[in-house]
Amino acid sequence: MLLGCIGSQDRSTNTPKGTLIPSFSITDISLPFKTSTTILVRTAISTTTIAPTVPPTLEPTETPISYCMELPKNYSPPIGYQLFCDSKFEHALVFPLDWETTVGESYPYNPKYPLQILKGQDFYNYDVSNDIRLETWQKAQALPDLVERQMEIMGCQDQCFTSPIRLGGKTAYVLIVPSLPQSYDVLFTFFKQDDYYFSQLVLMMNTKAGVDVYWQMVQSLQFPGTTLADNEIPVEVINESYRHVGNYP
């Protein structure tokens, strides 16, 4: 049984006429009395409305575009060359269309080793008569110190030629190692982008054609926020390299 709105005075409660009384449900509850008496209990029905929970609106987020994805939109390699871009270390250069490239080594950063190769990328022609290697190392020293160290390793302190250049607007270094007993001509270019690692581009087992390709690759080096206009390689340095290396057809 339901008690609804009462429109006249209720004698049992003395409720004024026209007062709204909340509805109640009548529930039969049998209690263990000695007599079989049924007690009517009035239970109020809640009329509270609970608003549905609305999930918060998430702001759209932009997916960062990597340097290697963006570069081809703004740069096209010269005829006969293709673009290589390292997405991890974010440097790019070109190499000949008929050359191949493979990863030589790839190791994680380890602070226990102050001078350790992180990645080696090889570029070479079909018969490997020319091999140009791009290496990235953990940086433990300033670039001039690294050049000196390389000269000691090659044993050419008196015969080697070295010169600063500019790559990506920063100072880099060229090291030219002429032919030595039990050795071969080598061209090094040392460059860096931050204080954590440096890279070197090395030409080995070279021919004159290999030296041509080498300088094309060095001149094409690009980094985030830089263009080819930020590279400055004196022509005297390039000419000096042809005097010492690339003396093979």
Buried (B, 14 or more C-beta within 10 A) or exposed (E): EEEEEBEEEEEEEEBEEEEEEEEBEEEEEEEEEEEEEEEEEEEEEEEEEEEEEEEEEEEEEEEEEEBBEEBEEEBEBEEEBEBBBBEEBBBBBBBBEEBEBEEEEEEEEEEEEEEBBBBBBBBBBEEEBBBBBBBBBBBBEEBEEBBBEBBEEBEBEEBBBBBBBBBBEBBBBBBBBBEBEEEEBBBBBBBBBEEEBBBBBBBBBBBBBBBBBBBBBBBBBBBBEBEEEBBEBEEEBBEBBBEBBBBBE
